[in-house]
Amino acid sequence: MPVLWVTTSYSPLAFLYAFSRPTITINETREKRPWGTHRFELPPGTYLVAISYPWLFSPECGRNSVEVVLREEDHKHVRYVARLVRYWPGKLSVDEAIPTARALRDRSR
């Protein structure tokens, strides 16, 4: 089963963000989670991942989204960093998982 890791974070200078909980939306399914790393096991497919956080009169401050394609046995990592200016979209990036290394036996002996 493919795994999608989502990490949400903010600058230490923006310590007030600690009083809010970001919203992770995957294909219109919204979940409030604490800041940090979360694991989602999803079937293969294409997913729209959006991340935001509430602030004063806006329930979706810093909202940004990215489309992620998961194939069988994929492990992808979406990283979100909230900006210091609350109403600017957060920085999003997607990392491909590093394939597992396999040791080959030396058959020349």
PASEBA-1860 file (N, C-alpha, C; in nm, 3 decimals):
! residues 109
1> MPVLWVTT> 0.085/-0.118/0.000/0.000/0.000/0.000/0.090/0.124/0.000 ~ 0.064/0.220/-0.088/0.143/0.344/-0.090/0.125/0.423/0.040 ~ 0.230/0.496/0.075/0.229/0.577/0.197/0.263/0.720/0.160 ~ 0.184/0.812/0.212/0.209/0.955/0.196/0.242/1.012/0.333 ~ 0.362/1.070/0.346/0.403/1.136/0.468/0.381/1.285/0.449 ~ 0.322/1.351/0.547/0.300/1.495/0.541/0.362/1.558/0.665 ~ 0.455/1.651/0.642/0.520/1.723/0.752/0.480/1.870/0.744 ~ 0.427/1.922/0.854/0.391/2.064/0.863/0.480/2.128/0.968
9> SYSPLAFL> 0.533/2.247/0.935/0.621/2.316/1.029/0.613/2.467/1.009 ~ 0.679/2.540/1.097/0.683/2.686/1.090/0.816/2.733/1.148 ~ 0.854/2.855/1.118/0.977/2.914/1.169/0.969/2.934/1.320 ~ 1.080/2.917/1.391/1.079/2.945/1.535/1.042/3.091/1.565 ~ 1.062/3.180/1.469/1.025/3.320/1.489/0.873/3.339/1.491 ~ 0.801/3.244/1.435/0.655/3.252/1.430/0.595/3.162/1.538 ~ 0.642/3.175/1.660/0.602/3.087/1.769/0.452/3.089/1.798 ~ 0.381/3.193/1.756/0.235/3.198/1.780/0.160/3.091/1.701
17> YAFSRPTI> 0.222/3.037/1.596/0.158/2.929/1.521/0.134/2.806/1.608 ~ 0.211/2.794/1.714/0.195/2.679/1.804/0.056/2.672/1.866 ~ -0.014/2.785/1.867/-0.148/2.789/1.926/-0.257/2.748/1.826 ~ -0.218/2.713/1.705/-0.315/2.668/1.604/-0.280/2.526/1.562 ~ -0.373/2.462/1.493/-0.349/2.328/1.438/-0.374/2.333/1.289 ~ -0.278/2.289/1.208/-0.298/2.293/1.064/-0.404/2.195/1.018 ~ -0.463/2.226/0.904/-0.561/2.138/0.841/-0.494/2.075/0.719 ~ -0.495/1.942/0.715/-0.443/1.869/0.600/-0.564/1.817/0.524
25> TINETREK> -0.575/1.857/0.397/-0.687/1.815/0.314/-0.633/1.726/0.202 ~ -0.686/1.605/0.193/-0.647/1.513/0.087/-0.774/1.478/0.010 ~ -0.782/1.524/-0.115/-0.902/1.503/-0.198/-1.029/1.539/-0.124 ~ -1.034/1.658/-0.070/-1.151/1.715/-0.002/-1.182/1.652/0.135 ~ -1.099/1.560/0.183/-1.115/1.506/0.318/-1.024/1.585/0.410 ~ -1.086/1.660/0.502/-1.010/1.751/0.589/-0.985/1.688/0.725 ~ -0.861/1.705/0.773/-0.825/1.659/0.907/-0.740/1.763/0.975 ~ -0.777/1.800/1.097/-0.692/1.888/1.177/-0.592/1.800/1.251
33> RPWGTHRF> -0.466/1.834/1.235/-0.359/1.757/1.300/-0.263/1.854/1.367 ~ -0.188/1.808/1.467/-0.087/1.895/1.526/0.028/1.918/1.426 ~ 0.107/2.023/1.449/0.225/2.044/1.366/0.317/1.925/1.383 ~ 0.376/1.879/1.274/0.465/1.763/1.280/0.447/1.674/1.158 ~ 0.488/1.549/1.171/0.484/1.453/1.061/0.373/1.352/1.082 ~ 0.298/1.327/0.975/0.183/1.235/0.981/0.189/1.139/0.863 ~ 0.144/1.017/0.886/0.147/0.911/0.786/0.005/0.881/0.739 ~ -0.012/0.872/0.606/-0.141/0.838/0.547/-0.120/0.720/0.451
41> ELPPGTYL> -0.187/0.609/0.477/-0.184/0.496/0.384/-0.301/0.513/0.289 ~ -0.271/0.524/0.159/-0.373/0.552/0.058/-0.361/0.454/-0.057 ~ -0.471/0.423/-0.123/-0.461/0.338/-0.241/-0.392/0.414/-0.355 ~ -0.338/0.343/-0.453/-0.275/0.411/-0.566/-0.372/0.507/-0.632 ~ -0.322/0.621/-0.679/-0.407/0.719/-0.744/-0.346/0.858/-0.739 ~ -0.422/0.955/-0.784/-0.380/1.094/-0.785/-0.453/1.168/-0.673 ~ -0.379/1.243/-0.595/-0.435/1.311/-0.479/-0.399/1.459/-0.480 ~ -0.495/1.542/-0.443/-0.471/1.684/-0.424/-0.453/1.704/-0.274
49> VAISYPWL> -0.332/1.743/-0.235/-0.300/1.763/-0.094/-0.292/1.914/-0.070 ~ -0.375/1.964/0.021/-0.375/2.107/0.056/-0.352/2.120/0.206 ~ -0.276/2.223/0.243/-0.246/2.245/0.383/-0.269/2.393/0.415 ~ -0.331/2.419/0.529/-0.357/2.555/0.575/-0.366/2.552/0.727 ~ -0.386/2.669/0.786/-0.405/2.678/0.930/-0.498/2.795/0.959 ~ -0.573/2.791/1.068/-0.664/2.902/1.100/-0.589/3.019/1.164 ~ -0.633/3.140/1.134/-0.577/3.257/1.199/-0.681/3.368/1.201 ~ -0.716/3.413/1.317/-0.815/3.518/1.339/-0.942/3.496/1.257
57> FSPECGRN> -0.963/3.576/1.152/-1.088/3.567/1.077/-1.079/3.478/0.953 ~ -0.965/3.416/0.933/-0.946/3.331/0.815/-0.925/3.186/0.858 ~ -1.013/3.096/0.816/-0.995/2.955/0.854/-0.887/2.885/0.771 ~ -0.842/2.948/0.661/-0.743/2.882/0.574/-0.626/2.975/0.541 ~ -0.557/3.021/0.641/-0.440/3.105/0.619/-0.327/3.019/0.561 ~ -0.245/3.082/0.479/-0.127/3.013/0.426/-0.156/2.894/0.338 ~ -0.278/2.883/0.285/-0.318/2.765/0.208/-0.234/2.750/0.082 ~ -0.188/2.627/0.062/-0.118/2.591/-0.061/-0.149/2.445/-0.088
65> SVEVVLRE> -0.142/2.406/-0.215/-0.176/2.268/-0.250/-0.083/2.215/-0.358 ~ -0.077/2.085/-0.366/0.007/2.017/-0.464/-0.062/1.885/-0.503 ~ -0.044/1.844/-0.627/-0.099/1.717/-0.674/0.010/1.611/-0.662 ~ -0.026/1.497/-0.604/0.069/1.388/-0.581/0.012/1.262/-0.645 ~ 0.095/1.192/-0.722/0.056/1.065/-0.783/0.124/0.954/-0.706 ~ 0.043/0.863/-0.650/0.096/0.749/-0.576/0.075/0.622/-0.657 ~ 0.182/0.548/-0.672/0.175/0.418/-0.740/0.197/0.309/-0.636 ~ 0.177/0.185/-0.674/0.196/0.072/-0.583/0.331/0.082/-0.514
73> EDHKHVRY> 0.334/0.066/-0.386/0.455/0.065/-0.304/0.531/0.198/-0.301 ~ 0.471/0.308/-0.345/0.534/0.440/-0.337/0.536/0.489/-0.193 ~ 0.638/0.564/-0.162/0.647/0.639/-0.036/0.687/0.779/-0.075 ~ 0.597/0.876/-0.057/0.627/1.015/-0.090/0.609/1.101/0.033 ~ 0.682/1.212/0.034/0.683/1.300/0.151/0.650/1.442/0.106 ~ 0.541/1.496/0.157/0.502/1.634/0.130/0.545/1.716/0.251 ~ 0.619/1.824/0.225/0.666/1.911/0.334/0.604/2.050/0.317 ~ 0.549/2.101/0.426/0.485/2.233/0.426/0.551/2.318/0.534
81> VARLVRYW> 0.591/2.439/0.496/0.648/2.533/0.592/0.567/2.662/0.583 ~ 0.504/2.700/0.694/0.425/2.824/0.698/0.520/2.943/0.690 ~ 0.477/3.046/0.619/0.558/3.167/0.603/0.543/3.258/0.724 ~ 0.637/3.350/0.740/0.628/3.446/0.849/0.511/3.542/0.830 ~ 0.481/3.576/0.704/0.364/3.659/0.674/0.246/3.564/0.662 ~ 0.154/3.570/0.754/0.048/3.470/0.767/-0.038/3.450/0.643 ~ -0.059/3.552/0.565/-0.154/3.538/0.454/-0.087/3.498/0.323 ~ 0.043/3.477/0.324/0.112/3.425/0.205/0.101/3.273/0.205
89> PGKLSVDE> 0.091/3.211/0.087/0.086/3.064/0.083/0.214/3.004/0.142 ~ 0.197/2.895/0.215/0.312/2.826/0.271/0.395/2.761/0.162 ~ 0.519/2.729/0.194/0.608/2.665/0.098/0.583/2.514/0.100 ~ 0.556/2.457/-0.018/0.528/2.314/-0.030/0.633/2.249/-0.118 ~ 0.675/2.129/-0.080/0.765/2.050/-0.165/0.728/1.903/-0.152 ~ 0.759/1.827/-0.256/0.732/1.682/-0.257/0.864/1.611/-0.280 ~ 0.896/1.518/-0.191/1.018/1.439/-0.203/0.981/1.296/-0.241 ~ 1.055/1.242/-0.335/1.040/1.100/-0.368/1.119/1.022/-0.263
97> AIPTARAL> 1.068/0.908/-0.226/1.140/0.825/-0.129/1.263/0.765/-0.196 ~ 1.367/0.749/-0.120/1.489/0.686/-0.171/1.465/0.536/-0.174 ~ 1.491/0.471/-0.289/1.468/0.327/-0.296/1.555/0.251/-0.195 ~ 1.503/0.142/-0.148/1.576/0.059/-0.053/1.695/-0.004/-0.123 ~ 1.812/0.005/-0.061/1.933/-0.054/-0.120/1.930/-0.205/-0.105 ~ 1.983/-0.272/-0.204/1.992/-0.418/-0.199/2.137/-0.458/-0.215 ~ 2.183/-0.546/-0.131/2.321/-0.594/-0.139/2.324/-0.712/-0.235 ~ 2.421/-0.711/-0.322/2.441/-0.821/-0.415/2.556/-0.907/-0.366
105> RDRSR> 2.538/-1.037/-0.375/2.644/-1.127/-0.332/2.750/-1.136/-0.439 ~ 2.875/-1.144/-0.395/2.986/-1.160/-0.488/2.995/-1.307/-0.522 ~ 2.965/-1.346/-0.645/2.963/-1.486/-0.686/3.097/-1.529/-0.748 ~ 3.198/-1.442/-0.746/3.325/-1.477/-0.806/3.410/-1.566/-0.718 ~ 3.373/-1.588/-0.596/3.452/-1.672/-0.503/3.411/-1.815/-0.510
END
